[in-house]
């Protein structure tokens, strides 16, 4: 898969299979302020290769994904890959959408829209009355299956 990322006032992503998707370039200072200097108390996911922060930017909740420095192929490769795949998935419901990125720092960051509810918690409710009706659960599952199928057909 070939892809191109142009970093400037706004970034654009294109692949050999999909049209250009515009994204916002977030300045380093804005990300540092939003994450409170990457405060550990704001981490919602810590995977072996990245940290996902739940923060607020201009009174809008967002996720900031910051990559750790021990990636073997280089940090920017994984950031670019996440941006490209996220861009291709942005047309699907129930998939986090990439809002932009910050590639100015040694460890790049990708900014995603905020997901207000946990999908797994909504789908597997054990209450007598489910949080989501089965019809809605099936629609979400179908949307996700279509997104995964689309992402696999790209490669």
C-alpha positions, 0 to 999 in steps of 0.5 A: 500500500502506498500513501502520502501525508502532507504536513502543513496547516492541514494534512491530507492523506491519500492512498493508491485506493482511496481519495484524499481525506483532509485532517487538521495538523495539531501544533505541539503546544496545543497537544501538550496543553490538552494532555497536561504534559501527557499526564499519566492520570489521563491515560485510558489505554496503555498498550505496549506501543502507545498510550491513549489519553482522554483529554479536552481540546477547546471544550471538546473531548478527544483521544490523543494517541502517543506512540512509544519510542521503541517501535522497530520500524520507526514511530512515524511509520506507525503513525502514518499507517494509523492515519491512513487506515483511520482515514479509510474507516472514517466513512463507517459508523461506530469506528473512531474517526481521525481528526488530525495529528501532530508529527512535530515531536520525536514521538508522534501523536494522532488525534481521534474523536471521542467515543462517549460510551464503551461499545463492548459495555453497550453490547454486552449489557447484563441488565434485564432491560438491555442498554441497546436493543438487539436491532441496534446491536446487530446494526453496529455489528454489521457496520463494524464487520463492513469496516473490517472487511473493507480494511482487509480488502485494501491490502 
